[in-house]
Amino acid sequence: LAAQNHNFSGKFCPTGVALKSIPRPGLTPLTVQLQLDLSNGPLTGTISDGTWTADLLALPAVYAKTNPAPQAGKYTLLIPGGTNASLQPGGNGFGAVTVDALGHVTFSGLLGDGTPVTSTGVVAGQGQWPFYVLLYCGKGSILGWLSFTNEGDISGQLGWFKPVQKTAKLYPGGFTNSTEVIGSVYRCTNGLPPLDLANGQLSLTNGDLAQCITNQMALVSLDKATDLNGDQLTFSASSGIFTGKAINPQTGKAIAVRGIVLQNQNFGAGYFLGTNQTGSLLLLPSP
């Protein structure tokens, strides 16, 4: 909708149907049709400008002080990158998620091309979270339905769209990417390591590297992991986010890396920036 907000109001008829036309100066009006499920199910409908039509879905926001959200707490979320880093980001996006007792969700993180993102939303009944962030000066977006599970995981599919931006340093040709997110409840470490990794393996791929980098790492303290090559990661106990560096053996230069831990899955992942593409970072238990 050209990064514009459009407000409307009206009434549903006794059968649960509402129809509204929203005028737009210089553009065709938007036609919104809504249908209530009178048995307390979801609200469905469509929105159209006469050329395209999109489906609408809304779920009840059921949580309140007298009915607190069972999902309340902290989580970490991973947005995996694509397999062809020359055409779309190969780095893994990530962020920290907080859900309060009323079901309000806040997300803050970085996408796999280094774009900072923040999002707010509401967990609806059955643990579903409508995720949406407007990107690239209103011309792109990332969106989809995510779900909180009873095991403390987050799952779902996101569609990520970037238009052609000829002046962009990374991926000026734009891209369309669909990715399955991975999320985990996050428990503040409180004096314990962020992951159960007595010995770990750090791997970097893509991002204009001449070849993959794979090194063995060890947790040397509650918030740091290092190896003999000079690689180093520092973990935030409050969020599960880590930053650090990996040494490129081909050049001897340090590569800045960022990522996040997934405690339920016992691994970490993130990204690093190359010259004209991004690469994937994985922190896994040693095989």
Residue pairs with C-beta under 8 A, 6 or more apart in sequence:
1 30
2 138
3 134
3 137
3 138
3 139
4 24
6 22
6 24
6 30
8 20
8 22
8 32
10 18
10 19
10 20
11 18
12 18
12 34
12 36
15 38
16 35
16 36
16 37
16 38
17 33
17 34
17 35
17 36
18 32
18 33
18 34
18 35
18 36
19 31
19 32
19 33
19 34
20 31
20 32
20 33
20 34
21 29
21 30
21 31
21 32
22 29
22 30
22 31
22 32
23 29
24 30
27 49
28 49
28 50
28 51
29 49
30 47
30 48
30 49
31 46
31 47
31 48
31 49
31 50
32 45
32 46
32 47
32 56
33 45
33 46
33 47
34 43
34 44
34 45
34 56
35 43
35 44
35 45
36 43
37 43
37 44
40 60
42 57
42 58
42 59
42 60
43 56
43 57
43 58
43 59
44 55
44 56
44 57
44 58
45 55
45 56
46 53
46 54
46 55
46 56
47 53
47 54
47 56
48 54
59 124
59 125
59 126
59 128
60 124
60 125
61 103
61 122
61 124
62 103
62 124
62 125
63 69
63 101
63 102
63 103
63 123
64 102
65 101
65 102
68 101
68 102
69 99
69 100
69 101
69 102
69 103
69 123
70 127
71 99
71 103
71 123
71 127
71 148
72 99
72 100
72 101
72 103
73 98
73 99
73 185
73 186
74 96
74 97
74 98
74 185
74 186
74 187
74 188
74 239
75 96
75 97
75 98
75 99
75 148
75 152
75 154
75 183
75 184
75 185
75 186
76 94
76 95
76 96
76 97
76 183
76 184
76 186
76 239
76 240
76 241
76 260
76 261
76 262
76 263
77 94
77 95
77 96
77 97
77 107
77 109
77 154
77 181
77 182
77 183
77 260
78 92
78 93
78 94
78 181
78 182
78 183
78 260
78 262
78 269
79 92
79 93
79 94
79 95
79 111
79 112
79 142
79 158
79 160
79 179
79 181
80 92
80 93
80 112
80 179
80 180
80 181
80 182
80 269
81 88
81 89
81 90
81 91
81 92
81 93
81 112
81 177
81 179
81 206
81 271
81 278
81 280
82 88
82 89
82 90
82 175
82 177
82 179
83 90
84 90
85 91
85 206
85 207
85 274
85 277
85 278
85 279
85 280
86 277
87 171
87 173
87 175
88 171
88 175
88 176
88 177
89 111
89 112
89 113
89 170
89 171
89 175
89 177
89 271
89 277
89 278
90 112
90 205
90 206
90 207
90 271
90 277
90 278
90 279
90 280
91 112
91 113
91 114
91 206
91 207
91 270
91 271
91 272
91 273
91 278
91 279
91 280
91 281
92 112
92 259
92 269
92 270
92 271
92 280
92 281
93 109
93 110
93 111
93 112
93 117
93 271
94 109
94 110
94 241
94 258
94 259
94 260
94 269
94 270
94 271
95 107
95 108
95 109
95 110
95 117
95 260
96 107
96 108
96 109
96 186
96 239
96 240
96 241
96 260
97 105
97 106
97 107
97 154
97 183
98 105
98 106
99 105
99 123
99 148
103 122
103 123
103 124
104 120
104 121
104 122
104 123
105 119
105 120
105 121
105 122
105 123
105 129
106 118
106 119
106 120
107 117
107 118
107 119
107 120
107 121
107 131
108 117
108 118
108 119
109 116
109 117
109 260
110 116
110 117
110 258
110 271
111 117
111 135
111 142
111 160
112 271
112 278
113 162
113 170
113 171
113 278
114 170
114 271
114 273
114 278
115 135
115 136
117 133
117 135
117 142
118 133
119 131
119 132
119 133
121 129
121 130
121 131
121 132
122 129
122 130
123 129
123 148
124 130
126 147
127 147
127 148
127 149
128 145
128 146
128 147
128 148
129 145
129 146
129 147
129 148
129 154
129 156
130 143
130 145
130 146
131 142
131 143
131 144
131 145
131 146
131 156
131 158
132 141
132 142
132 143
133 141
133 142
133 143
134 140
134 141
135 141
135 142
135 161
135 162
136 162
136 163
136 165
139 163
139 165
140 160
140 161
140 162
140 163
140 174
141 160
141 161
142 158
142 159
142 160
142 161
143 158
143 159
144 156
144 157
144 158
144 159
145 156
145 157
146 154
146 155
146 156
146 158
146 181
146 183
147 154
147 155
147 156
148 154
149 155
151 264
152 184
152 185
152 264
153 182
153 183
153 184
153 185
153 264
154 181
154 182
154 183
154 184
155 180
155 181
155 182
155 183
156 180
156 181
157 178
157 179
157 180
157 181
158 178
158 179
158 181
159 176
159 177
159 178
160 175
160 176
160 177
160 178
160 179
161 174
161 175
161 176
161 177
162 171
162 174
162 175
162 176
163 174
164 172
164 173
164 174
165 172
165 174
166 172
169 276
170 273
170 276
170 277
170 278
171 277
182 262
182 265
183 262
184 262
184 263
184 264
184 265
185 263
185 264
186 239
186 240
186 261
186 263
187 263
188 237
188 238
189 222
189 223
189 235
189 237
190 237
191 222
192 222
193 219
193 222
194 223
194 235
194 237
194 240
194 242
194 261
194 263
194 268
195 219
195 261
195 263
195 266
195 267
195 268
195 283
196 266
196 285
197 217
197 219
197 225
197 266
197 283
197 285
198 218
198 219
199 216
199 217
199 218
199 285
199 286
200 216
200 217
200 218
200 219
200 225
200 283
200 284
200 285
200 286
201 214
201 215
201 216
201 217
201 282
201 283
201 284
201 285
201 286
201 287
202 213
202 214
202 215
202 216
202 217
202 225
202 227
202 231
202 233
202 246
202 281
202 282
202 283
203 212
203 213
203 214
203 280
203 281
203 282
203 283
203 284
204 212
204 213
204 214
204 246
204 255
204 257
204 272
204 279
204 280
204 281
205 212
205 213
205 279
205 280
206 274
206 277
206 278
206 279
206 280
207 255
207 271
207 272
207 273
207 274
207 277
207 278
207 279
207 280
208 274
208 275
208 276
208 277
208 279
209 248
209 250
209 274
209 279
210 250
211 250
213 246
213 248
213 249
215 227
215 229
215 231
215 246
216 227
216 286
217 225
217 226
217 227
217 231
217 233
217 283
218 225
218 226
218 227
219 225
220 226
222 237
223 234
223 235
223 236
223 237
224 232
224 233
224 234
224 235
225 232
225 233
225 235
225 244
225 283
226 232
226 233
229 247
229 249
230 245
230 247
230 254
231 244
231 245
231 246
231 247
232 244
232 245
233 242
233 243
233 244
233 257
233 268
233 283
234 242
234 243
234 244
235 241
235 242
235 261
236 242
239 260
240 260
240 261
240 263
241 258
241 259
241 260
242 258
242 259
242 260
242 261
242 268
242 270
243 256
243 257
243 258
244 256
244 257
245 254
245 255
245 256
245 257
246 254
246 255
246 257
246 272
246 281
247 253
247 254
247 255
248 254
248 255
255 272
256 272
256 273
257 270
257 271
257 272
257 281
258 270
258 271
258 272
258 281
259 268
259 269
259 270
259 271
259 281
259 283
260 268
260 269
260 270
261 267
261 268
261 283
262 268
262 269
266 285
267 282
267 283
267 284
267 285
268 281
268 282
268 283
269 280
269 281
269 282
269 283
270 281
271 278
271 279
271 280
271 281
272 278
272 279
272 281
273 279
